[in-house]
């Protein structure tokens, strides 16, 4: 991916060079669960590089990740609220639907980390599959779709409300289609969500255990 960045800069394809840099150094370490210790400083370096390249859409994306990192590391008083030095969701107008979709995907991840299930469920309902429609073949969907399922089941478990459970049941079906297409990353998440569904059936934990 860094080779793509170098080749893009050398050939003048700055737009895709900046996206390659962002994906390799910012997005994928987060999705893969890499240690947080060095990641924020790398994000800030990418922020400077994207600014120098005048690629401001990528810059906006990086700013969100920096705030996510600061929340996770306890550098702010916020949990899932993104409202500090680098990014303020309360005073922000996204330049396009993709930028909004990505910011809300990250906010959703924070809500899961801090166990804000009902708030996460409401956000999942409002987002629905908008991100999937925008980025139909993007690898980030391997994370986004299962996470939406997890938060909807979590909200259903906490509140007992059908408004969360009904859309949650659609997510395993979507993942099953991806399993049939032999995506090797999906089966664990598919079985995990099937376990969540079993656990909601009048607290049949024995069924859930067997499913898992």
Beta strands, then each sheet from edge to edge (+ up, - down):
end
